Amino acid sequence: SEVVFLNAKGDQWDRIYSATPENQPIGAIASYAKSSKVVYVAHGGGIATTRDGGGTWTEAHPSGWSSLSLYALSVHPTDRKQCVAAVQGAAW
């Protein structure tokens, strides 16, 4: 699964993220209201975050999340480090 971004001209889609492993479905995407460069991507078993518009990504795979389906994300309006996720399954 991949996340693509339409460039400023609107004439080309650029890949900014590929889920690892490749067969992980992407369930949700959320961006920070104050900066479009901060993006969260929920995929099977974790959440990936970029703070530079997709140049680099940090993966979070919390223990017990591999069996969850992540369906929604929301980033706090004033704190880019806070994100909530809606999941199906028992996280704990």
Buried (B, 14 or more C-beta within 10 A) or exposed (E): BEBEBEEEEEEEEEEBBBBBEEEBEBBBBBBBEEEEBBBBBBBBBBBBBBBEBBEEBEEEEEEEBEEBBBEEBEBEEEEBEEBEBEBEEEEE
